[in-house]
């Protein structure tokens, strides 16, 4: 259930490193995209497990809020995964273009727009994971320290 808590921040960090730092990009290879695919696959599994747990617990506003936030996560991570796929595909096209023609135009496919969107989607994904985790811990611990 907590795979997404690790996978999404790792994906975000790998994505930011890969799109902003050429040396990291060469070393990381497909790792950011693979991490993103793992995260996007884990989200529905996690939300299904959460919905099962919600159905078996006493209803509360805090648990409902946690579930609502959990349902929003896919809207951040799916675009991040798609952007990483586009970024990787355009990077592969750039390398192929350089090998074929060495032209400046072939070296400018994708680039700045994908980099900017990857960073925004990465940050948005991590912020959403934090909000979900905070709401989940509040739903579990809110009564634990009352006398």
TAMO-V366500 format. One record per residue. N is the residue number from 1. NEAR is the number of other C-alpha atoms within 10 Angstrom. Layout:
N	NEAR
N	NEAR
This chain:
1	12
2	10
3	13
4	20
5	16
6	12
7	18
8	28
9	21
10	17
11	28
12	26
13	15
14	21
15	30
16	21
17	17
18	26
19	22
20	15
21	11
22	11
23	10
24	15
25	20
26	10
27	10
28	15
29	12
30	15
31	15
32	25
33	24
34	15
35	20
36	27
37	21
38	17
39	24
40	23
41	15
42	19
43	24
44	15
45	14
46	17
47	18
48	14
49	13
50	18
51	16
52	11
53	12
54	16
55	10
56	9
57	9
58	8
59	10
60	10
61	9
62	16
63	22
64	16
65	15
66	21
67	18
68	14
69	18
70	23
71	18
72	14
73	23
74	20
75	14
76	21
77	26
78	19
79	18
80	30
81	26
82	15
83	21
84	26
85	18
86	15
87	23
88	21
89	14
90	19
91	19
92	13
93	17
94	22
95	14
96	14
97	18
98	15
99	11
100	10
101	11
102	13
103	12
104	11
105	11
106	17
107	18
108	14
109	17
110	16
111	14
112	12
113	10
114	19
115	19
116	14
117	15
118	25
119	20
120	15
121	23
122	26
123	18
124	18
125	25
126	22
127	15
128	21
129	22
130	14
131	15
132	22
133	17
134	12
135	21
136	20
137	14
138	15
139	17
140	11
141	11
142	11
143	9
144	8
145	6
146	6
147	4
